[in-house]
Amino acid sequence: MNTGSDESGESAVATDEADGGQGLGSRAPEFIKRRRVLHLSWQVGVFVVGLAVVAAGVVMLPLPGPGWLVIFAGMAIWATEFVWAQLVLRWTKRKVTEATQAALDPRVRRRNIILTSVGLVLIAAFVAVYVWKFGFEMPWNIEQ
């Protein structure tokens, strides 16, 4: 799929350049690709390693750790061998880039700063009322 056009009219070469010059498909070494059984074993190994990394990332979501980062690392491992993972990774990169551009918009930044300020003022007011009513007492030590 290095030449030609897709439905949107963009050439596949342009999308390949975004991936560092590599097209879709396996990135296994040539000597592995030439032998069907070895290539299938390679794909199974890549899938198992990627699955382990993704599973570790899912476990890290509720626990301490960089869960989403590890999940994306597992997807990147899968993307070395599977087209579906390459397409998911492309879509994710595009969405992250769009979100980054949107977050850098001055109006959005201004809105975020205002919302953060209002939230901090509300938290400070809550803490002030708590300290005024109970003093510097921890909530579990309050007796009523």
MODELLER restraints for C-alpha pairs under 7 A, 6 or more apart:
rsr = mdl.restraints
at = mdl.atoms
rsr.add(forms.Gaussian(group=physical.xy_distance, feature=features.Distance(at['CA:1:A'], at['CA:12:A']), mean=6.56, stdev=0.5))
rsr.add(forms.Gaussian(group=physical.xy_distance, feature=features.Distance(at['CA:1:A'], at['CA:23:A']), mean=6.83, stdev=0.5))
rsr.add(forms.Gaussian(group=physical.xy_distance, feature=features.Distance(at['CA:2:A'], at['CA:12:A']), mean=5.75, stdev=0.5))
rsr.add(forms.Gaussian(group=physical.xy_distance, feature=features.Distance(at['CA:2:A'], at['CA:13:A']), mean=5.47, stdev=0.5))
rsr.add(forms.Gaussian(group=physical.xy_distance, feature=features.Distance(at['CA:2:A'], at['CA:23:A']), mean=6.26, stdev=0.5))
rsr.add(forms.Gaussian(group=physical.xy_distance, feature=features.Distance(at['CA:3:A'], at['CA:11:A']), mean=6.84, stdev=0.5))
rsr.add(forms.Gaussian(group=physical.xy_distance, feature=features.Distance(at['CA:3:A'], at['CA:12:A']), mean=5.82, stdev=0.5))
rsr.add(forms.Gaussian(group=physical.xy_distance, feature=features.Distance(at['CA:3:A'], at['CA:13:A']), mean=5.99, stdev=0.5))
rsr.add(forms.Gaussian(group=physical.xy_distance, feature=features.Distance(at['CA:4:A'], at['CA:11:A']), mean=5.82, stdev=0.5))
rsr.add(forms.Gaussian(group=physical.xy_distance, feature=features.Distance(at['CA:4:A'], at['CA:12:A']), mean=6.24, stdev=0.5))
rsr.add(forms.Gaussian(group=physical.xy_distance, feature=features.Distance(at['CA:5:A'], at['CA:11:A']), mean=4.46, stdev=0.5))
rsr.add(forms.Gaussian(group=physical.xy_distance, feature=features.Distance(at['CA:5:A'], at['CA:12:A']), mean=5.84, stdev=0.5))
rsr.add(forms.Gaussian(group=physical.xy_distance, feature=features.Distance(at['CA:6:A'], at['CA:12:A']), mean=6.76, stdev=0.5))
rsr.add(forms.Gaussian(group=physical.xy_distance, feature=features.Distance(at['CA:16:A'], at['CA:22:A']), mean=5.52, stdev=0.5))
rsr.add(forms.Gaussian(group=physical.xy_distance, feature=features.Distance(at['CA:16:A'], at['CA:23:A']), mean=5.07, stdev=0.5))
rsr.add(forms.Gaussian(group=physical.xy_distance, feature=features.Distance(at['CA:24:A'], at['CA:83:A']), mean=5.83, stdev=0.5))
rsr.add(forms.Gaussian(group=physical.xy_distance, feature=features.Distance(at['CA:24:A'], at['CA:86:A']), mean=6.97, stdev=0.5))
rsr.add(forms.Gaussian(group=physical.xy_distance, feature=features.Distance(at['CA:25:A'], at['CA:81:A']), mean=6.27, stdev=0.5))
rsr.add(forms.Gaussian(group=physical.xy_distance, feature=features.Distance(at['CA:25:A'], at['CA:82:A']), mean=6.20, stdev=0.5))
rsr.add(forms.Gaussian(group=physical.xy_distance, feature=features.Distance(at['CA:25:A'], at['CA:83:A']), mean=5.33, stdev=0.5))
rsr.add(forms.Gaussian(group=physical.xy_distance, feature=features.Distance(at['CA:26:A'], at['CA:80:A']), mean=6.11, stdev=0.5))
rsr.add(forms.Gaussian(group=physical.xy_distance, feature=features.Distance(at['CA:26:A'], at['CA:81:A']), mean=4.29, stdev=0.5))
rsr.add(forms.Gaussian(group=physical.xy_distance, feature=features.Distance(at['CA:26:A'], at['CA:82:A']), mean=6.39, stdev=0.5))
rsr.add(forms.Gaussian(group=physical.xy_distance, feature=features.Distance(at['CA:27:A'], at['CA:80:A']), mean=5.43, stdev=0.5))
rsr.add(forms.Gaussian(group=physical.xy_distance, feature=features.Distance(at['CA:27:A'], at['CA:81:A']), mean=5.91, stdev=0.5))
rsr.add(forms.Gaussian(group=physical.xy_distance, feature=features.Distance(at['CA:32:A'], at['CA:38:A']), mean=5.77, stdev=0.5))
rsr.add(forms.Gaussian(group=physical.xy_distance, feature=features.Distance(at['CA:32:A'], at['CA:39:A']), mean=5.26, stdev=0.5))
rsr.add(forms.Gaussian(group=physical.xy_distance, feature=features.Distance(at['CA:33:A'], at['CA:39:A']), mean=5.26, stdev=0.5))
rsr.add(forms.Gaussian(group=physical.xy_distance, feature=features.Distance(at['CA:43:A'], at['CA:81:A']), mean=6.51, stdev=0.5))
rsr.add(forms.Gaussian(group=physical.xy_distance, feature=features.Distance(at['CA:46:A'], at['CA:77:A']), mean=6.91, stdev=0.5))
rsr.add(forms.Gaussian(group=physical.xy_distance, feature=features.Distance(at['CA:46:A'], at['CA:78:A']), mean=6.41, stdev=0.5))
rsr.add(forms.Gaussian(group=physical.xy_distance, feature=features.Distance(at['CA:47:A'], at['CA:78:A']), mean=6.16, stdev=0.5))
rsr.add(forms.Gaussian(group=physical.xy_distance, feature=features.Distance(at['CA:50:A'], at['CA:74:A']), mean=4.61, stdev=0.5))
rsr.add(forms.Gaussian(group=physical.xy_distance, feature=features.Distance(at['CA:50:A'], at['CA:75:A']), mean=6.70, stdev=0.5))
rsr.add(forms.Gaussian(group=physical.xy_distance, feature=features.Distance(at['CA:50:A'], at['CA:77:A']), mean=5.42, stdev=0.5))
rsr.add(forms.Gaussian(group=physical.xy_distance, feature=features.Distance(at['CA:50:A'], at['CA:78:A']), mean=5.53, stdev=0.5))
rsr.add(forms.Gaussian(group=physical.xy_distance, feature=features.Distance(at['CA:51:A'], at['CA:74:A']), mean=6.78, stdev=0.5))
rsr.add(forms.Gaussian(group=physical.xy_distance, feature=features.Distance(at['CA:53:A'], at['CA:70:A']), mean=6.53, stdev=0.5))
rsr.add(forms.Gaussian(group=physical.xy_distance, feature=features.Distance(at['CA:53:A'], at['CA:71:A']), mean=6.67, stdev=0.5))
rsr.add(forms.Gaussian(group=physical.xy_distance, feature=features.Distance(at['CA:53:A'], at['CA:74:A']), mean=4.95, stdev=0.5))
rsr.add(forms.Gaussian(group=physical.xy_distance, feature=features.Distance(at['CA:54:A'], at['CA:70:A']), mean=6.51, stdev=0.5))
rsr.add(forms.Gaussian(group=physical.xy_distance, feature=features.Distance(at['CA:54:A'], at['CA:71:A']), mean=4.55, stdev=0.5))
rsr.add(forms.Gaussian(group=physical.xy_distance, feature=features.Distance(at['CA:54:A'], at['CA:74:A']), mean=4.89, stdev=0.5))
rsr.add(forms.Gaussian(group=physical.xy_distance, feature=features.Distance(at['CA:57:A'], at['CA:67:A']), mean=4.26, stdev=0.5))
rsr.add(forms.Gaussian(group=physical.xy_distance, feature=features.Distance(at['CA:57:A'], at['CA:68:A']), mean=6.26, stdev=0.5))
rsr.add(forms.Gaussian(group=physical.xy_distance, feature=features.Distance(at['CA:57:A'], at['CA:70:A']), mean=4.76, stdev=0.5))
rsr.add(forms.Gaussian(group=physical.xy_distance, feature=features.Distance(at['CA:57:A'], at['CA:71:A']), mean=4.77, stdev=0.5))
rsr.add(forms.Gaussian(group=physical.xy_distance, feature=features.Distance(at['CA:58:A'], at['CA:67:A']), mean=6.11, stdev=0.5))
rsr.add(forms.Gaussian(group=physical.xy_distance, feature=features.Distance(at['CA:58:A'], at['CA:71:A']), mean=6.85, stdev=0.5))
rsr.add(forms.Gaussian(group=physical.xy_distance, feature=features.Distance(at['CA:60:A'], at['CA:66:A']), mean=6.51, stdev=0.5))
rsr.add(forms.Gaussian(group=physical.xy_distance, feature=features.Distance(at['CA:60:A'], at['CA:67:A']), mean=4.50, stdev=0.5))
rsr.add(forms.Gaussian(group=physical.xy_distance, feature=features.Distance(at['CA:61:A'], at['CA:67:A']), mean=4.66, stdev=0.5))
rsr.add(forms.Gaussian(group=physical.xy_distance, feature=features.Distance(at['CA:75:A'], at['CA:85:A']), mean=6.21, stdev=0.5))
rsr.add(forms.Gaussian(group=physical.xy_distance, feature=features.Distance(at['CA:75:A'], at['CA:89:A']), mean=6.91, stdev=0.5))
rsr.add(forms.Gaussian(group=physical.xy_distance, feature=features.Distance(at['CA:78:A'], at['CA:85:A']), mean=5.85, stdev=0.5))
rsr.add(forms.Gaussian(group=physical.xy_distance, feature=features.Distance(at['CA:79:A'], at['CA:85:A']), mean=4.66, stdev=0.5))
rsr.add(forms.Gaussian(group=physical.xy_distance, feature=features.Distance(at['CA:79:A'], at['CA:86:A']), mean=4.53, stdev=0.5))
rsr.add(forms.Gaussian(group=physical.xy_distance, feature=features.Distance(at['CA:103:A'], at['CA:109:A']), mean=6.37, stdev=0.5))
